[in-house]
Amino acid sequence: MEEEKTRALLAKVRSTLREQGLLEKGTRILAAVSGGADSLCLLFLLDALKETEPIKLRALHVHHGIRESADHDAALVGAFCKERGIPCRIVRVKVPEYAETHHLGTEEAARILRYEALEEEAAAWEKETPGRPVRIALAHHLEDQAETVLFHLARGSGIAGLCGMRAVSGQKIRPLLDVSRAKIEGVLREQAIAWAEDETNRDPSYARNQIRLVLLPEMERTLNAGTTRHLAALAGEAAEVEDYLEGETQKALLRVLRPDGGISLPALSKEATLLQRRLLYRYLTKKAGRKKDITREHILRLLDLAAGSGSGRIDLPYGLQGVRRYDALYLVGRGEDLPRGELPVPQREEDYEVRVFPFSGRLSDIPQKKYTKWFDYDKISPAFSFRTRRPGDVMTIAPAQRAADGRLLPAQTKSIKKFMIDVRMPADLRDRILLPTCGSQILWVPGYRMGAAYRVTETTQRILELRLTGGEDGRDDHHADFTGQD
């Protein structure tokens, strides 16, 4: 049967597109056509589908200008489309200049410019006649998928790399992804369609050519004749696993993200190790705005930072730094301040509201608020002031008391330096926060603790009230005791 191969592959492509919901009325497809066997076969099949399916078709050829046969390929595509009445546009790009400017290899530069041209053409078509989105059809096939999986494996990829290419990826579709090159060429021979051969496909300097020309054939010859198909099947299964893990990663991300945009390290430690790595990868790539050049090594370094103690900092790609601040992990640009979270950081006297008024004598009147504190005004000397910390500053943790045998036990104090370390105050705040002081005594470290040296008692006559503006004082401070001390 002369048309048997064509009918079989046409039916397969029709079924694939229908499953993907791409044969509805108004569907627009922009086919990327290089002039090679794969892309010409795909364009031929899509054109044939127009006879029975409500799709609109256009073609785009990108002339890279880096091969001797580039003009021939462009002419071949133009003639093929003209013969069949397929609207076609040929776009010329300057690959060598782009590669040099962006410090890229020729192959990578060509790929980037090709996709840019396709996306721009699709966007122009959508703007020209608004309606259903324009899909970009790419002619990747079974062997391309197997090569991609091996290529990613060799470069140290994880599960995401094993997925290879997707049949549908955003606006891009790959209707021939599970079709062998032999079947593609069989259809072209059956239809007497000539195609162009890309001479660079035989160049052993390209890694993918090594896989295509040497590695895969040797594996099929010595290991298993079905190696290519098995690798492609693995990509499909890996895609299912990746989709499931992506859902679990998204759920876990909601569990570990802090309100200030950092990652809670106690929460992160409760997640499975696999999810920890995925969470940090997602966190880093989102902050960087890209995935290229972010490797497993960077994620492992972030994990080591997260597993440490105290503060720490590491350099990462794209000018980013991973910063551990006690129980939280942040990603910031070099020189960028860490988030302050909900803690107001007073740096001016105007950040405090000060009142003095008579005390009722009722200890129950003392506010149990996080950002409003009462002190015994008459115990405070004229040395009262607002300033940043100094060497020798202390905080009274517990006042002097009488022991059961009548002895007077001295007050318990702690240096403000040690106090700030013990309460895990961020290091970048310690020298900036403006504190209420009396001599070397620190009355209060807002958001953390009130000192005991000037606490209100039954004998207090006048109250010094300090209120930090900007603090969320509408709720009780459940970390305070009945004296109002944190």
PyMOL commands that set and color helices and strands:
alter all, ss='L'
color gray80, all
select helices_A, chain A and resi 4-19+37-49+70-84+95-101+106-128+142-154+159-162+181-190+199-202+207-222+227-256+265-269+273-288+296-307+349-351+363-365+377-379+416-422+427-430
alter helices_A, ss='H'
color red, helices_A
select strands_A, chain A and resi 27-32+55-63+88-92+134-137+168-169+172-173+263-264+311-315+320-325+328-333+352-358+372-376+384-387+394-398+401-402+408-409+412-415+435-438+441-442+444-445+449-450+462-468
alter strands_A, ss='S'
color yellow, strands_A
deselect
rebuild
show_as cartoon
